[in-house]
């Protein structure tokens, strides 16, 4: 992790806001990504869209970090490849999930990663989490129950369960990054490029198998202007822009501040789903949103 030089006292507030605004914009576009994915993807085009989304950005990442990519050791490449397989699973679960649930549900359920990760870390280290954190976890889970049962208590949808699986997979990804020693010293741009390259390779292989939906070429041929705009949003803003802003911001502010700002993602997902997607939650759903947001915010402070 890079050390961050302290700015001059008088310039600190201004510099902090200059770094905060792009990071907050990343949280906004990530929140909008669930609605964008719903607009671009159907059950039969999930894998095709994933191939197109990440194949469009990989060349840019590879060119930007070509020198550092060549410096990766075999152990770092293997570690990044393992992480890429998990990342591929995350994107598959998220994208299939968002097809079968609302953008609001997807954005809020995936935020449970912020609760699952410290709980999993405590289990691995055999250290009991604090009572405050357990309380935050209970509030968040209660919120998800209300959110997914807004129309009455029924079995959660397939999409809700897939997004919950994606949140668990994200937790596994974070834990692996902390425990695969080879990748801990690797350059972040190179690490991301290898991971995405591995994920795209998995998607490309799946696209060749029978019964996995439309090919990338067939899906692209059927896209209209709206679908291409949605795909560009997912590729350029939610992937390239987001990654480079994080790299830029973490050198100008604290990682905790970046994490706090990115933690507003579920709020923007709910806002996009309701304001743009026309999704309706009802009283129980809105109560669930409030509990999820409160629980994850409380959980971040309790785990800090």
Secondary structure by P-SEA (a helix, b strand, c coil): ccccccccccaaaaaaaaaaaaaaaaaaaaaaaaaaaaaccccccaaaaaaaaaaacaaaaaaacaaaaaaccaaaaaaaaaaaaaaaaaaaaaaaaaacccaaaaaaaacaaaaaaaaaaaaaacccccaaaaaaaaaaaaaaaaaaaccccccccaaaaaaaaaaaaaaaaaaaaacccccccccaaaaaaaaaaaaaaaaaaaaacccccccaaaaaaaccaaaaaaaaaacccccaaaaaaaaaaaacccaaaaaaaacaaaaaaaaaaaccccccccaaaaaaaaaaaaaaaaaaaaac
